[in-house]
Amino acid sequence: MSRALFLLLPALVIPAQAAVPGAVEVRPGIFVLRGVPTEETCVAIGRQHITHVIDLRRDGEPNLDSEWESHRLQELKVQYLRYAIGVRPLASDFDFLRGFIRDLPTGSKVLLHCGDGNRASAVACVWLVMDKAMPIEEALRLTKDSGLQLSETEQAVRRYVAKKT
């Protein structure tokens, strides 16, 4: 008995790894990445069976290499969409991205990212409120943990939700 416990002990002290390094799963199957995908991130995306990645970065942003990202994700059989939005996303941006996520086949998993998680978290917040009926303050609290940090982005979220409800 004590030998079995001794053999299990190393498993008890190994810290749990995040499903996708640097990402927060805001709802089952919906991930927000704080930062830019790396090779390690791509491997985790494949391991988690994420089916779609939405890149919200704009031309000229640091570390923008959508060609590498698209190619690497295609190797993993992951759909890549680049849909650039600003710090103050427009209502039409939120409409499009909500519709895209909502219309994915059942069982799909999505990872949203931008340069730092701010815009990706804003999209996730709007989706949580409008499509999953989460109270806005709860959704804001959750998405601040995943990267929503700029007041102008939060205000764009609040304006959109207020206008649509």
C-alpha positions in Angstrom: 0.0 0.0 0.0 2.7 2.5 0.9 4.6 1.7 -2.2 1.6 2.5 -4.4 1.2 5.8 -2.6 4.9 6.6 -3.1 4.5 5.9 -6.8 1.5 8.3 -7.1 3.1 11.1 -5.1 5.0 12.6 -8.1 1.7 12.9 -10.0 0.2 14.9 -7.1 2.9 17.6 -7.1 3.0 18.3 -10.8 1.2 21.5 -11.4 -1.7 21.4 -13.8 -0.9 22.9 -17.2 -3.2 25.4 -18.9 -5.2 23.8 -21.7 -3.6 26.5 -24.0 -0.7 28.4 -22.6 -1.6 32.1 -22.1 -5.3 31.5 -22.8 -8.4 31.6 -20.7 -11.4 29.4 -21.5 -14.2 31.8 -20.9 -16.9 29.3 -21.7 -16.4 25.6 -22.6 -14.9 25.6 -26.1 -14.3 29.4 -26.2 -10.7 30.5 -25.5 -9.2 34.0 -25.4 -5.4 34.1 -25.8 -3.5 37.0 -24.2 -0.9 37.5 -26.8 0.3 36.1 -30.1 0.3 32.4 -30.9 3.7 30.6 -30.7 4.6 27.1 -31.8 3.8 26.0 -28.2 0.4 27.6 -28.5 -0.3 25.9 -31.9 0.7 22.5 -30.5 -1.8 23.1 -27.6 -4.5 24.2 -30.1 -4.1 20.9 -31.9 -4.1 18.9 -28.6 -7.3 20.7 -27.4 -9.0 20.0 -30.8 -9.7 23.7 -31.3 -11.3 24.0 -34.7 -11.2 27.7 -35.4 -8.8 30.6 -34.6 -9.9 34.2 -35.1 -7.0 36.7 -35.3 -8.2 40.3 -34.6 -4.9 42.1 -35.2 -4.6 44.9 -37.7 -1.9 45.5 -40.2 1.3 47.0 -38.7 0.9 45.5 -35.3 4.0 44.0 -33.7 4.6 40.3 -34.3 1.9 40.1 -37.0 2.8 37.1 -39.1 -0.6 35.9 -40.3 1.0 33.9 -43.1 2.9 31.8 -40.7 -0.1 31.4 -38.4 -2.4 30.5 -41.1 0.0 28.0 -42.6 0.8 26.4 -39.2 -2.9 26.1 -38.3 -3.8 24.6 -41.7 -1.2 21.9 -40.9 -3.2 21.2 -37.8 -6.5 21.2 -39.7 -7.7 24.4 -37.9 -9.6 27.1 -39.7 -8.0 30.5 -39.5 -9.9 33.8 -39.9 -8.2 37.2 -39.7 -10.8 39.9 -39.0 -9.0 43.0 -38.0 -10.7 45.3 -35.5 -9.7 48.4 -33.6 -9.5 49.2 -29.9 -13.1 50.6 -30.1 -14.8 47.8 -32.1 -17.7 48.9 -34.3 -21.2 47.4 -33.8 -20.8 45.8 -37.2 -17.6 44.1 -36.0 -19.4 42.7 -33.0 -22.4 41.6 -35.1 -20.1 39.8 -37.6 -18.0 38.0 -35.0 -21.0 37.0 -32.8 -22.7 35.6 -35.9 -19.5 33.7 -36.9 -19.2 32.1 -33.5 -22.9 31.4 -33.1 -23.1 29.7 -36.5 -20.2 27.3 -36.0 -21.1 23.6 -36.2 -21.9 22.0 -32.9 -18.8 20.8 -31.1 -16.6 23.5 -32.6 -14.0 25.1 -30.4 -12.7 28.7 -31.0 -9.7 30.6 -29.9 -9.8 34.4 -30.2 -6.7 36.5 -30.1 -5.3 39.9 -30.8 -2.0 41.3 -29.6 -2.7 41.4 -25.9 -6.2 39.9 -25.3 -8.0 43.2 -25.0 -10.0 43.1 -28.3 -10.4 39.3 -28.2 -11.9 39.6 -24.6 -14.2 42.3 -25.8 -15.6 40.0 -28.5 -16.0 37.2 -26.0 -17.7 39.5 -23.6 -20.3 40.6 -26.1 -20.9 37.0 -27.1 -21.3 35.9 -23.5 -23.9 38.7 -22.8 -25.8 38.6 -26.0 -25.7 34.9 -27.0 -25.3 33.2 -23.6 -27.4 35.5 -21.5 -24.7 36.2 -19.0 -25.2 39.4 -17.0 -22.9 42.1 -18.3 -21.0 42.8 -15.0 -20.3 39.0 -14.7 -19.1 38.9 -18.3 -16.9 42.0 -17.8 -15.4 40.5 -14.7 -14.6 37.2 -16.5 -13.2 38.9 -19.6 -11.0 41.3 -17.6 -9.3 38.2 -16.4 -8.7 37.1 -20.0 -7.4 40.5 -21.1 -10.0 43.2 -21.4 -8.1 46.2 -20.1 -8.7 49.4 -22.0 -11.5 51.6 -20.9 -12.4 52.7 -24.5 -12.8 49.0 -25.4 -15.0 48.3 -22.4 -17.1 51.4 -23.3 -17.6 50.0 -26.8 -18.8 46.8 -25.3 -21.2 48.6 -22.9 -22.6 50.8 -25.8 -23.1 47.7 -28.0 -24.9 45.7 -25.3 -27.0 48.7 -24.3 -28.1 49.4 -27.9 -28.9 45.7 -28.6 -30.9 45.1 -25.4 
